[in-house]
C-alpha cells in the first residue's frame, strides 16, 4: 500500500548495535581516564580531583613548583620520544580525523596522548579533561573499527558516537554530547547519523551514572528570574567575551611562536609552562586543573568581585602557558571556568548598576556567571548549540537558558564580524586545513588531484623536431601534447592552434623545435591540490585537459575535465542522500 519493502535495513541495525557498544566502551574509557587522573593527583598533591585547589593550599610554594615543573618535563619527554609530532593530541585531531577519508587515529598517538594528558592534568596543568577523553575514546574506537572492517560514512558516524559518549559521560549531559558530536564531528543532523549518536551518548551517560551517580558536574543555585531590563546586558556580555576569546587565542599563538623563535628544545617547553603555572598557582591554586570546585563557587555566588577578576587573569594566563608551551589537556573545562568568572564579575557590576538606578531588584550575578560559561565555551569551541543544551541540562531552567542563548550567539556573531576564529578552526588553519564553507566544500577538500588524475598523457622533449610533434598531434585524439626538458620538467604544451601556420607548413622544420611552438603559459595543477581548488580552473579556461606536476614541477599525469565533473557530481549526490536519510 505504501510501497515500502522493509522498515529498517541490515546496515542500520548493525550501526545501531555498534553505536550502543561504542557508547558503553567510550563511557568506560572516560571512567578509566578519570580514575587514572585521580591516582596521579593523589600521588602529586595528596588530593582528589575535585578538591585539588584546596589541597594545594596546604603545600609549600617549592612543592607546588616542583610538581608542576616535573610534570611538564615528563610530558615533554614523552612527546619528544614517542609522539610523531612531538606533542599531545586532543579534540582538534579528532575533528581533523573526521575530515579525512579513512577516519583513522593511530594506536601510538592514542596511548601517547593519554599519558601526556593525564600527567599534565595530574600535576596541575591549567587545562581540562573533556578533549583528552574525546581523543582517547575516538582513538580506541578507531582501532576497533579497523578490526570490524568498518569503512566510509559508517566509520564517521561511529567516530561521532565516540565523541558524544565521551562528552556525555564526562559532564552527565547526554543531550549536549549529541549536539557536540553533530556540530564538530559528523556535521549532520540527518536521522541516519543522528540516531546512532543519540544512542551512544545515552549509553555513555548511563554507564557514568552507574559508576559516579547522576550528579551533574556543576550545581546552579540562588538565581532570580530574568528581567527584560537585563537583555542589553547579556548582549554586552557576549560582545565582551568575543574580544576576550580573541585575546586568549592570540596569547596561545604568541607563546607558541615565542618558544619556536627562541629555539627552546621541544622536550623542555612543557616544563617551562609547568614552572610558570606553578608560580601562578602558589598565589591562586584555583587555576590548576579544570577548576570545577571554583566554578561551582562562582555559580553559587560565593566569590568576591576582586577574586573573580584575579581568577580571570590568572586562569587565562595559566591556560595560555600550558597549551602554548605544549602541555596536554583540552580547553573545554577552562573555558567554562573563565566564562563563569567573567560572567560573575560582569554580573556583579550589573547588580550594582540596577541597584543604584533602582531599575530592578530581581537581579543575581549568578545568571551572568552561567551566561558567561555558555558564551565563552560556545564561542571558543564553535559549538554554541551543544553548549546551550549543556547549560539547560545543568540548570533545567528555560528562562536561564534563554539568557545563555542571547550571550552565546552574540559572542558567535561578534567573533564573525571581527574575524576571530574558533579555537579548533585556528589550530586546523595553522596546519593548512580550512573548515569554512558548506559540507560539499569540506568534502571536496578530501578529493585530491592524485586520486582522479590519469597517466595516458603524450609528451615530447623540448628539442624534438616539428615533424615528430605533428605525428604525435595526429595520434592524439583529445587535448594537447606537453613539452618537457631532459629531466621531465614541464615547460609548456602544444596544440594545433598554438602551432599557427607551422601546423601545415613544413618549410621551416629544420630550424624549429618543439619548444619554439609551445605555449609556455600552460595551465598546471599539483598532485596535492584538491577538488575545491581546481574547479575554478575549468570555469575560467577552455582547457579540457590540464597537466599534473609534482612538487618539483615534473610532469606526472593529466587531469581530465570529465573526471573532475564526475567526482564533483558524486559528492553532491552523496551529500544530498545523507541529508535525506
C-alpha positions as CSV (number, residue, x, y, z in Angstrom):
1,X,0.0,0.0,0.0
2,X,2.7,2.4,0.9
3,X,5.4,1.0,-1.3
4,X,8.0,0.0,1.3
5,X,10.0,-3.2,1.4
6,X,11.3,-3.2,4.9
7,X,11.2,-0.8,7.9
8,X,14.9,-0.9,8.6
9,X,17.8,-2.4,6.7
10,X,20.5,-4.6,8.0
11,X,23.1,-1.9,7.9
12,X,21.0,0.4,10.1
13,X,20.7,-2.5,12.6
14,X,24.4,-3.0,12.6
15,X,25.2,0.7,13.1
16,X,22.6,1.0,15.9
17,X,24.1,-2.0,17.7
18,X,27.6,-0.8,17.2
19,X,26.7,2.7,18.3
20,X,25.4,1.4,21.7
21,X,28.5,-0.8,22.1
22,X,30.7,2.2,21.2
23,X,28.8,4.4,23.7
24,X,29.4,1.9,26.6
25,X,33.0,1.4,25.6
26,X,33.7,5.1,25.5
27,X,31.9,5.7,28.8
28,X,34.2,3.1,30.3
29,X,37.2,4.9,28.8
30,X,36.1,8.2,30.4
31,X,35.9,6.4,33.7
32,X,39.4,4.9,33.1
33,X,40.8,8.4,32.3
34,X,39.2,9.9,35.4
35,X,40.4,7.2,37.7
36,X,43.9,7.3,36.3
37,X,43.9,11.1,36.8
38,X,42.7,10.6,40.4
39,X,45.7,8.4,41.1
40,X,48.2,10.9,39.7
41,X,46.6,13.8,41.6
42,X,46.6,11.8,44.8
43,X,50.3,11.0,44.3
44,X,51.2,14.6,43.3
45,X,49.1,16.6,45.7
46,X,47.6,14.1,48.2
47,X,44.2,15.2,47.0
48,X,41.3,14.1,44.9
49,X,40.5,15.7,41.5
50,X,37.6,17.9,42.7
51,X,39.4,19.4,45.8
52,X,42.8,19.9,44.1
53,X,42.9,23.7,44.7
54,X,42.1,23.3,48.4
55,X,44.7,20.6,48.9
56,X,47.4,22.7,47.1
57,X,46.9,25.5,49.7
58,X,48.5,23.1,52.2
59,X,51.7,22.7,50.2
60,X,54.7,25.0,50.2
61,X,55.5,27.1,47.2
62,X,58.5,24.9,46.4
63,X,56.4,21.7,46.5
64,X,53.9,23.2,44.0
65,X,56.5,24.4,41.6
66,X,58.4,21.1,41.8
67,X,55.2,19.1,41.0
68,X,54.1,21.3,38.0
69,X,57.6,21.6,36.6
70,X,58.3,17.8,36.9
71,X,55.0,17.0,35.3
72,X,55.8,19.3,32.4
73,X,59.3,17.7,31.9
74,X,57.7,14.2,31.8
75,X,55.1,15.5,29.3
76,X,57.9,17.0,27.1
77,X,60.0,13.8,27.2
78,X,57.0,11.6,26.3
79,X,56.1,13.9,23.4
80,X,59.7,14.1,22.2
81,X,60.4,10.4,22.4
82,X,57.1,8.7,21.5
83,X,54.8,11.2,19.6
84,X,55.1,11.6,15.8
85,X,54.6,15.4,16.1
86,X,56.3,15.9,19.5
87,X,53.1,16.9,21.2
88,X,49.9,15.6,22.6
89,X,46.7,15.3,20.6
90,X,43.2,16.1,21.5
91,X,39.8,17.3,20.2
92,X,41.4,19.1,17.2
93,X,42.9,15.9,15.9
94,X,39.6,14.1,16.2
95,X,38.0,16.9,14.1
96,X,40.8,16.6,11.6
97,X,40.3,12.8,11.5
98,X,36.6,13.3,10.7
99,X,37.6,15.4,7.7
100,X,39.9,12.7,6.3
101,X,38.8,9.8,4.1
102,X,40.0,6.9,6.3
103,X,38.9,8.4,9.7
104,X,41.8,6.7,11.5
105,X,43.7,7.5,14.7
106,X,46.9,5.5,15.3
107,X,47.5,3.4,18.4
108,X,50.7,5.3,19.1
109,X,49.2,8.7,19.3
110,X,46.2,7.4,21.3
111,X,48.4,5.9,24.0
112,X,51.0,8.8,24.0
113,X,48.3,11.4,24.2
114,X,46.6,9.6,27.1
115,X,49.7,9.7,29.2
116,X,50.6,13.3,28.3
117,X,47.1,14.5,29.1
118,X,46.7,12.7,32.4
119,X,50.2,13.8,33.6
120,X,49.6,17.4,32.6
121,X,46.3,17.5,34.5
122,X,47.5,15.3,37.3
123,X,50.4,17.7,38.0
124,X,48.4,20.9,38.0
125,X,48.2,21.9,34.3
126,X,45.6,24.5,33.8
127,X,43.6,22.6,31.1
128,X,40.7,20.2,31.1
129,X,39.8,16.5,30.6
130,X,36.9,16.6,28.2
131,X,39.1,17.0,25.0
132,X,41.6,14.3,26.0
133,X,38.7,11.9,26.9
134,X,37.2,12.5,23.5
135,X,40.5,11.8,21.8
136,X,41.1,8.6,23.9
137,X,37.6,7.4,23.1
138,X,37.9,8.2,19.4
139,X,41.4,6.6,19.2
140,X,40.4,3.3,20.8
141,X,37.2,3.2,18.8
142,X,39.1,3.8,15.6
143,X,41.3,0.7,16.3
144,X,38.1,-1.4,17.0
145,X,36.6,-0.1,13.7
146,X,39.7,-1.4,11.9
147,X,39.2,-4.9,13.4
148,X,35.5,-4.8,12.4
149,X,36.4,-3.5,8.9
150,X,34.0,-0.6,9.2
151,X,34.7,1.9,6.5
152,X,33.4,5.1,4.8
153,X,30.4,7.0,6.1
154,X,29.6,4.5,8.8
155,X,33.0,5.0,10.3
156,X,32.5,8.7,10.5
157,X,29.1,8.2,12.2
158,X,30.7,5.9,14.8
159,X,33.5,8.4,15.4
160,X,30.7,10.9,16.3
161,X,29.3,8.3,18.6
162,X,32.6,8.0,20.4
163,X,32.8,11.8,20.9
164,X,29.2,12.1,22.0
165,X,29.6,9.3,24.6
166,X,32.9,10.8,25.9
167,X,31.3,14.3,26.4
168,X,28.0,12.9,27.9
169,X,29.8,10.7,30.4
170,X,32.2,13.5,31.4
171,X,29.5,16.0,32.2
172,X,26.5,13.7,32.7
173,X,24.9,15.7,29.8
174,X,23.7,13.3,27.1
175,X,21.9,15.9,25.0
176,X,25.0,18.1,25.0
177,X,27.0,15.1,23.9
178,X,24.7,14.5,21.0
179,X,24.9,18.1,19.7
180,X,28.6,18.4,20.4
181,X,29.3,15.4,18.1
182,X,26.9,16.6,15.5
183,X,28.3,20.2,15.4
184,X,32.0,19.2,15.4
185,X,32.4,15.6,14.1
186,X,29.6,14.3,11.9
187,X,28.5,17.8,10.7
188,X,25.0,16.5,10.1
189,X,21.6,16.1,11.8
190,X,20.3,13.5,9.3
191,X,18.4,10.7,11.0
192,X,20.7,8.0,9.8
193,X,23.6,9.8,11.6
194,X,21.7,11.4,14.4
195,X,20.1,8.3,15.9
196,X,23.3,6.3,16.5
197,X,24.9,9.3,18.1
198,X,21.9,9.7,20.4
199,X,22.1,6.1,21.5
200,X,25.8,6.2,22.1
201,X,25.5,9.4,24.1
202,X,22.8,7.9,26.3
203,X,24.8,4.7,26.7
204,X,27.9,6.6,27.9
205,X,25.9,8.8,30.3
206,X,24.2,5.7,31.6
207,X,27.4,3.9,32.4
208,X,28.9,7.0,34.1
209,X,25.8,7.4,36.2
210,X,26.1,3.8,37.4
211,X,29.7,4.5,38.4
212,X,29.5,8.0,39.8
213,X,25.8,8.6,40.3
214,X,23.6,11.0,38.4
215,X,25.0,14.3,39.8
216,X,26.0,16.8,37.2
217,X,29.4,18.5,37.1
218,X,28.0,21.9,38.2
219,X,25.3,23.0,40.6
220,X,23.3,26.1,39.9
221,X,21.7,27.7,43.0
222,X,20.3,31.1,44.1
223,X,19.3,32.8,40.9
224,X,16.3,35.0,40.1
225,X,14.0,35.2,37.1
226,X,15.2,37.0,34.0
227,X,14.2,40.7,33.8
228,X,13.6,42.3,30.4
229,X,15.8,45.2,31.6
230,X,18.8,42.8,31.6
231,X,18.6,41.8,27.9
232,X,21.0,44.5,26.7
233,X,23.5,43.5,29.4
234,X,23.5,39.9,28.2
235,X,24.2,41.1,24.7
236,X,27.0,43.3,26.0
237,X,28.4,40.3,27.9
238,X,28.5,38.3,24.7
239,X,30.4,41.1,22.9
240,X,32.9,41.4,25.7
241,X,33.6,37.7,25.7
242,X,34.2,37.7,22.0
243,X,37.1,40.1,22.4
244,X,38.5,38.0,25.4
245,X,38.4,34.9,23.2
246,X,40.4,36.8,20.6
247,X,42.9,37.7,23.4
248,X,43.0,34.0,24.5
249,X,43.8,32.6,21.1
250,X,46.3,35.4,20.4
251,X,48.0,34.6,23.7
252,X,48.4,30.9,22.9
253,X,49.7,31.7,19.4
254,X,52.2,34.2,20.9
255,X,53.6,31.8,23.4
256,X,53.8,29.0,20.8
257,X,55.7,31.3,18.4
258,X,58.0,32.6,21.2
259,X,59.1,29.0,22.0
260,X,59.8,28.3,18.3
261,X,61.6,31.6,17.7
262,X,63.8,31.2,20.7
263,X,64.5,27.6,19.6
264,X,63.7,26.2,23.0
265,X,64.1,22.4,22.9
266,X,60.8,20.7,22.4
267,X,61.1,18.5,25.4
268,X,61.7,21.5,27.7
269,X,58.8,23.6,26.6
270,X,56.1,21.9,28.7
271,X,58.5,22.1,31.7
272,X,58.7,25.9,31.3
273,X,54.9,26.0,31.0
274,X,54.6,23.9,34.2
275,X,57.1,26.2,36.0
276,X,55.1,29.3,35.1
277,X,51.8,27.7,36.0
278,X,53.3,26.6,39.3
279,X,54.4,30.1,40.2
280,X,50.8,31.4,39.5
281,X,49.3,28.5,41.5
282,X,51.4,29.4,44.5
283,X,49.2,32.5,44.9
284,X,46.0,31.3,43.2
285,X,45.8,27.4,43.3
286,X,42.3,27.6,41.9
287,X,43.8,27.8,38.4
288,X,45.1,24.3,38.4
289,X,43.2,21.6,36.6
290,X,39.8,22.3,35.3
291,X,38.7,24.1,38.4
292,X,35.2,22.6,38.8
293,X,35.2,23.4,42.6
294,X,35.9,27.1,42.0
295,X,33.5,27.2,39.1
296,X,30.8,25.9,41.4
297,X,31.7,28.5,43.9
298,X,31.1,31.2,41.3
299,X,27.8,29.7,40.3
300,X,26.8,29.7,43.9
301,X,27.7,33.4,44.2
302,X,30.4,32.8,46.8
303,X,33.3,34.6,45.2
304,X,34.1,38.3,45.8
305,X,34.5,40.6,42.9
306,X,38.2,41.2,43.3
307,X,38.8,37.4,43.3
308,X,36.8,36.9,40.2
309,X,38.9,39.5,38.4
310,X,42.1,37.9,39.6
311,X,41.0,34.4,38.6
312,X,40.0,35.6,35.1
313,X,43.5,37.0,34.5
314,X,45.3,34.1,36.2
315,X,43.3,31.3,34.5
316,X,43.6,32.9,31.1
317,X,47.4,33.2,31.6
318,X,47.9,29.7,33.1
319,X,45.9,28.0,30.3
320,X,47.7,30.0,27.6
321,X,51.1,29.0,29.1
322,X,50.1,25.3,29.5
323,X,48.8,25.0,25.9
324,X,51.3,27.4,24.3
325,X,54.3,25.6,25.7
326,X,53.0,22.2,24.5
327,X,51.3,20.8,27.6
328,X,48.4,18.4,27.4
329,X,44.7,18.8,28.2
330,X,41.8,20.5,26.5
331,X,40.1,23.9,26.6
332,X,36.5,22.8,27.3
333,X,36.7,23.0,31.1
334,X,39.0,26.0,31.2
335,X,36.5,27.9,29.0
336,X,33.7,27.0,31.4
337,X,35.9,28.3,34.3
338,X,36.9,31.5,32.6
339,X,33.4,32.2,31.3
340,X,31.9,31.7,34.8
341,X,34.4,34.2,36.3
342,X,33.9,36.7,33.5
343,X,30.1,36.4,33.8
344,X,30.3,36.6,37.6
345,X,32.4,39.8,37.6
346,X,30.2,41.4,34.9
347,X,27.1,40.4,36.7
348,X,28.3,42.0,39.9
349,X,28.7,45.3,38.1
350,X,25.2,44.9,36.6
351,X,23.7,44.2,40.0
352,X,25.2,47.4,41.4
353,X,24.0,49.4,38.3
354,X,20.5,48.1,38.7
355,X,20.5,48.8,42.4
356,X,21.9,52.3,42.0
357,X,19.3,53.4,39.5
358,X,16.6,51.4,41.2
359,X,15.7,49.7,37.9
360,X,15.2,46.2,39.3
361,X,15.9,44.3,42.5
362,X,15.3,40.9,40.9
363,X,18.9,40.5,39.7
364,X,21.6,38.0,40.6
365,X,25.1,37.8,39.3
366,X,24.8,34.0,39.2
367,X,22.7,34.3,36.0
368,X,25.6,36.2,34.3
369,X,28.1,33.6,35.6
370,X,26.1,30.9,33.8
371,X,25.7,33.0,30.7
372,X,29.4,33.7,30.7
373,X,30.1,30.0,30.8
374,X,27.9,29.4,27.8
375,X,29.2,32.3,25.8
376,X,32.9,31.7,26.3
377,X,32.7,27.9,25.8
378,X,30.3,28.1,22.8
379,X,32.3,30.8,21.2
380,X,35.8,29.4,21.8
381,X,34.8,25.8,20.7
382,X,32.5,26.9,17.9
383,X,29.8,24.6,19.4
384,X,27.0,27.0,20.6
385,X,24.1,24.6,20.3
386,X,25.7,21.8,22.4
387,X,26.8,24.4,24.9
388,X,23.3,25.8,25.3
389,X,21.9,22.3,25.7
390,X,24.6,21.5,28.3
391,X,23.5,24.6,30.4
392,X,19.9,23.6,30.1
393,X,20.7,20.1,31.3
394,X,22.7,21.5,34.2
395,X,20.0,24.1,35.3
396,X,16.8,22.6,34.0
397,X,15.6,26.2,33.7
398,X,14.1,27.5,30.5
399,X,14.4,31.2,31.3
400,X,18.1,31.0,32.3
401,X,18.8,29.0,29.1
402,X,17.4,31.9,27.1
403,X,19.9,34.3,28.7
404,X,22.7,31.8,27.8
405,X,21.4,31.7,24.2
406,X,21.5,35.5,23.9
407,X,25.0,35.9,25.2
408,X,26.4,32.8,23.3
409,X,25.0,33.7,19.9
410,X,26.0,37.3,20.4
411,X,29.6,36.1,21.0
412,X,29.5,33.9,17.9
413,X,28.2,36.8,15.8
414,X,30.7,39.2,17.2
415,X,33.6,36.8,16.5
416,X,32.4,36.5,12.9
417,X,32.3,40.3,12.5
418,X,35.8,40.9,13.9
419,X,37.2,37.8,12.2
420,X,38.1,35.8,15.3
421,X,38.4,32.1,14.6
422,X,37.2,29.4,17.0
423,X,40.0,27.5,18.8
424,X,39.7,24.4,16.7
425,X,39.5,26.4,13.4
426,X,42.6,28.3,14.4
427,X,44.5,25.2,15.2
428,X,43.4,23.5,12.0
429,X,44.2,26.6,9.9
430,X,47.7,26.5,11.2
431,X,48.0,23.0,9.8
432,X,46.7,24.1,6.4
433,X,43.1,22.8,6.9
434,X,40.2,25.0,6.2
435,X,36.8,24.3,7.9
436,X,35.0,27.1,6.1
437,X,32.2,26.6,3.6
438,X,29.4,24.1,3.1
439,X,29.5,20.3,3.6
440,X,30.2,19.9,-0.1
441,X,33.2,22.3,0.1
442,X,34.7,20.3,3.0
443,X,34.1,17.0,1.1
444,X,35.8,18.5,-2.0
445,X,38.9,19.2,0.0
446,X,39.3,15.4,0.6
447,X,39.4,14.7,-3.1
448,X,43.0,15.3,-4.3
449,X,44.3,15.6,-7.9
450,X,46.3,12.4,-7.4
451,X,43.1,10.5,-6.7
452,X,41.4,11.3,-10.0
453,X,44.2,12.0,-12.5
454,X,45.2,9.9,-15.5
455,X,48.6,8.7,-16.8
456,X,47.8,8.4,-20.5
457,X,49.4,11.7,-21.5
458,X,51.6,12.4,-24.5
459,X,54.8,14.4,-24.2
460,X,57.8,15.5,-26.3
461,X,61.2,16.7,-25.4
462,X,61.8,20.4,-26.0
463,X,64.4,19.7,-28.7
464,X,62.2,17.3,-30.8
465,X,61.6,18.3,-34.5
466,X,58.3,19.6,-35.7
467,X,57.7,16.5,-37.8
468,X,57.6,14.4,-34.6
469,X,55.4,17.0,-33.0
470,X,52.9,16.7,-35.9
471,X,52.9,12.9,-35.8
472,X,52.1,13.0,-32.1
473,X,49.3,15.5,-32.6
474,X,47.8,13.3,-35.3
475,X,47.8,10.4,-32.9
476,X,46.3,12.4,-30.0
477,X,42.5,12.2,-30.0
478,X,41.9,14.8,-27.3
479,X,43.9,17.5,-25.6
480,X,47.4,18.8,-26.0
481,X,50.8,17.3,-26.0
482,X,53.2,18.5,-23.3
483,X,56.8,19.7,-23.7
484,X,59.4,18.7,-21.1
485,X,63.1,19.1,-20.7
486,X,65.6,16.3,-20.2
487,X,64.7,16.0,-16.5
488,X,60.9,15.7,-17.4
489,X,60.2,19.2,-16.0
490,X,57.1,20.6,-17.6
491,X,57.9,23.6,-19.9
492,X,54.7,24.1,-21.9
493,X,52.1,22.5,-24.1
494,X,51.3,22.3,-27.9
495,X,48.1,22.1,-29.8
496,X,47.4,22.6,-33.5
497,X,46.2,26.2,-32.8
498,X,49.4,27.1,-30.9
499,X,51.5,26.0,-33.9
500,X,49.7,28.5,-36.1
501,X,51.0,28.4,-39.8
502,X,53.6,25.8,-38.9
503,X,51.0,23.2,-38.3
504,X,50.7,22.6,-42.0
505,X,53.8,24.4,-43.4
506,X,56.9,22.1,-43.2
507,X,59.3,24.5,-44.9
508,X,60.9,25.7,-41.6
509,X,61.0,22.3,-39.9
510,X,64.8,22.2,-40.0
511,X,65.2,25.4,-37.9
512,X,62.3,24.9,-35.4
513,X,61.9,22.6,-32.4
514,X,59.1,21.7,-30.1
515,X,59.9,24.5,-27.6
516,X,59.6,27.1,-30.4
517,X,55.9,26.4,-30.9
518,X,54.9,25.6,-27.3
519,X,52.7,27.7,-25.1
520,X,54.9,28.4,-22.1
521,X,52.0,29.6,-20.0
522,X,50.4,26.2,-19.9
523,X,47.9,25.6,-17.0
524,X,49.2,23.1,-14.4
525,X,47.9,21.7,-11.1
526,X,49.8,19.9,-8.3
527,X,49.3,16.4,-7.2
528,X,48.1,17.5,-3.8
529,X,45.7,20.2,-5.0
530,X,42.1,19.4,-4.0
531,X,38.9,19.4,-5.9
532,X,37.8,22.7,-4.5
533,X,41.0,24.4,-5.7
534,X,40.9,23.1,-9.2
535,X,37.2,23.6,-10.1
536,X,37.7,27.3,-10.9
537,X,40.4,26.3,-13.5
538,X,37.7,24.8,-15.7
539,X,35.3,27.7,-15.2
540,X,37.9,30.2,-16.2
541,X,39.6,28.4,-19.1
542,X,38.5,26.3,-22.1
543,X,41.0,23.6,-21.5
544,X,39.5,20.1,-21.1
545,X,42.8,18.5,-20.1
546,X,45.5,20.1,-17.9
547,X,48.9,18.9,-16.8
548,X,49.6,17.5,-13.3
549,X,53.0,18.1,-11.8
550,X,54.7,17.1,-8.6
551,X,56.3,19.4,-6.1
552,X,59.5,19.7,-8.3
553,X,57.5,20.6,-11.4
554,X,57.9,17.3,-13.1
555,X,55.1,16.1,-15.4
556,X,53.4,13.1,-13.8
557,X,49.9,13.0,-15.3
558,X,46.9,14.8,-16.7
559,X,43.6,15.9,-15.3
560,X,40.5,15.4,-17.5
561,X,37.6,17.8,-17.1
562,X,35.1,14.9,-17.3
563,X,36.8,13.1,-14.4
564,X,36.6,16.3,-12.3
565,X,32.9,16.8,-13.0
566,X,32.1,13.2,-12.2
567,X,33.9,13.5,-8.9
568,X,32.0,16.7,-8.1
569,X,28.7,15.2,-9.1
570,X,29.3,12.2,-6.8
571,X,30.0,14.5,-3.8
572,X,26.7,16.4,-4.4
573,X,24.8,13.1,-4.7
574,X,26.3,11.6,-1.6
575,X,25.8,14.8,0.4
576,X,22.1,15.1,-0.6
577,X,21.5,11.4,0.0
578,X,22.9,11.6,3.6
579,X,20.7,14.7,4.2
580,X,17.6,12.9,3.2
581,X,18.2,9.8,5.3
